[in-house]
Structures are given as C-alpha cells and as structure tokens.
Amino acid sequence: MTQDRKKKEKEWVEFECPDCDAHNPWSDGFTLGDVVVCMFCGTPFLVKRDGEENFRLVRD
C-alpha cells in the first residue's frame, strides 16, 4: 500500500479484544491490514473491513 493511500484510510486508536473483551488503547493508531495484539491476552488480530466506517478483527 502506498504512503498516500494509507494516509487517506481511516485510522482507529482503540479496540475491544474479541477473545477476552479487554479494552486496548493503541496510541500509534491502526488501519486496515495492520496486525494488532491484545495487551491482556496476547492474541494477534488482523484488521479487516466491516462496512464503510468500521473494522473487524480476525485471528492472525
């Protein structure tokens, strides 16, 4: 993905872990295609699109 396209995509700064329901603030932000790791249970998730403005997390 190019730098310009990544800038245009929505960026999120927190997520709820689908496995343990922990709230995870993510200070650097994340976008589609990134991998985020729950800070409580350690499970990695791939960020995928879920509609226009939302994302879903899939086990990586």
CYANA upper distance limits for C-alpha pairs under 8 A (distance plus 0.5 A):
  1 MET  CA      5 ARG  CA      7.11
  1 MET  CA      6 LYS  CA      7.11
  2 THR  CA      6 LYS  CA      6.77
  3 GLN  CA      7 LYS  CA      6.86
  4 ASP  CA      8 LYS  CA      7.08
  5 ARG  CA      9 GLU  CA      7.03
  6 LYS  CA     31 THR  CA      8.37
  9 GLU  CA     31 THR  CA      7.35
  9 GLU  CA     32 LEU  CA      8.18
 10 LYS  CA     31 THR  CA      6.78
 10 LYS  CA     53 GLU  CA      8.01
 11 GLU  CA     29 GLY  CA      6.39
 11 GLU  CA     30 PHE  CA      5.88
 11 GLU  CA     31 THR  CA      5.32
 12 TRP  CA     26 TRP  CA      8.44
 12 TRP  CA     29 GLY  CA      5.85
 12 TRP  CA     30 PHE  CA      5.91
 12 TRP  CA     31 THR  CA      6.87
 13 VAL  CA     25 PRO  CA      6.50
 13 VAL  CA     26 TRP  CA      5.31
 13 VAL  CA     27 SER  CA      6.48
 13 VAL  CA     28 ASP  CA      7.57
 13 VAL  CA     29 GLY  CA      4.95
 13 VAL  CA     30 PHE  CA      6.94
 14 GLU  CA     23 HIS  CA      7.79
 14 GLU  CA     24 ASN  CA      5.94
 14 GLU  CA     25 PRO  CA      4.74
 14 GLU  CA     26 TRP  CA      5.66
 14 GLU  CA     27 SER  CA      8.43
 14 GLU  CA     29 GLY  CA      8.04
 15 PHE  CA     23 HIS  CA      6.56
 15 PHE  CA     24 ASN  CA      5.79
 15 PHE  CA     25 PRO  CA      7.14
 15 PHE  CA     26 TRP  CA      8.27
 16 GLU  CA     21 ASP  CA      6.00
 16 GLU  CA     22 ALA  CA      6.05
 16 GLU  CA     23 HIS  CA      5.17
 16 GLU  CA     24 ASN  CA      6.54
 17 CYS  CA     21 ASP  CA      5.17
 17 CYS  CA     22 ALA  CA      5.80
 17 CYS  CA     23 HIS  CA      7.11
 17 CYS  CA     24 ASN  CA      7.77
 17 CYS  CA     38 CYS  CA      6.67
 18 PRO  CA     57 LEU  CA      7.87
 19 ASP  CA     43 THR  CA      8.41
 20 CYS  CA     40 PHE  CA      8.42
 20 CYS  CA     41 CYS  CA      7.39
 22 ALA  CA     38 CYS  CA      8.07
 22 ALA  CA     40 PHE  CA      7.15
 24 ASN  CA     38 CYS  CA      7.05
 24 ASN  CA     39 MET  CA      7.09
 26 TRP  CA     30 PHE  CA      7.88
 30 PHE  CA     34 ASP  CA      6.71
 30 PHE  CA     36 VAL  CA      8.18
 31 THR  CA     47 VAL  CA      7.34
 32 LEU  CA     47 VAL  CA      5.59
 32 LEU  CA     48 LYS  CA      5.94
 32 LEU  CA     49 ARG  CA      7.04
 32 LEU  CA     55 PHE  CA      7.97
 33 GLY  CA     46 LEU  CA      6.77
 33 GLY  CA     47 VAL  CA      5.76
 33 GLY  CA     48 LYS  CA      6.72
 34 ASP  CA     46 LEU  CA      6.43
 34 ASP  CA     47 VAL  CA      6.05
 35 VAL  CA     44 PRO  CA      7.03
 35 VAL  CA     45 PHE  CA      5.95
 35 VAL  CA     46 LEU  CA      5.01
 35 VAL  CA     47 VAL  CA      6.65
 35 VAL  CA     60 ASP  CA      7.92
 36 VAL  CA     44 PRO  CA      6.15
 36 VAL  CA     45 PHE  CA      5.83
 36 VAL  CA     46 LEU  CA      7.00
 36 VAL  CA     47 VAL  CA      7.85
 37 VAL  CA     42 GLY  CA      6.26
 37 VAL  CA     43 THR  CA      6.01
 37 VAL  CA     44 PRO  CA      4.67
 37 VAL  CA     45 PHE  CA      6.61
 38 CYS  CA     42 GLY  CA      5.38
 38 CYS  CA     43 THR  CA      5.95
 38 CYS  CA     44 PRO  CA      6.97
 43 THR  CA     59 ARG  CA      7.93
 44 PRO  CA     59 ARG  CA      6.60
 44 PRO  CA     60 ASP  CA      6.09
 45 PHE  CA     57 LEU  CA      5.94
 45 PHE  CA     58 VAL  CA      5.61
 45 PHE  CA     59 ARG  CA      4.94
 45 PHE  CA     60 ASP  CA      5.32
 46 LEU  CA     57 LEU  CA      6.08
 46 LEU  CA     58 VAL  CA      5.64
 46 LEU  CA     59 ARG  CA      6.69
 46 LEU  CA     60 ASP  CA      5.85
 47 VAL  CA     55 PHE  CA      6.93
 47 VAL  CA     56 ARG  CA      6.46
 47 VAL  CA     57 LEU  CA      5.46
 47 VAL  CA     58 VAL  CA      7.13
 48 LYS  CA     55 PHE  CA      6.04
 48 LYS  CA     56 ARG  CA      5.80
 48 LYS  CA     57 LEU  CA      6.68
 48 LYS  CA     58 VAL  CA      7.65
 49 ARG  CA     54 ASN  CA      6.96
 49 ARG  CA     55 PHE  CA      5.14
 49 ARG  CA     56 ARG  CA      6.64
 50 ASP  CA     54 ASN  CA      5.68
 50 ASP  CA     55 PHE  CA      5.16
 50 ASP  CA     56 ARG  CA      6.14
 51 GLY  CA     55 PHE  CA      7.73
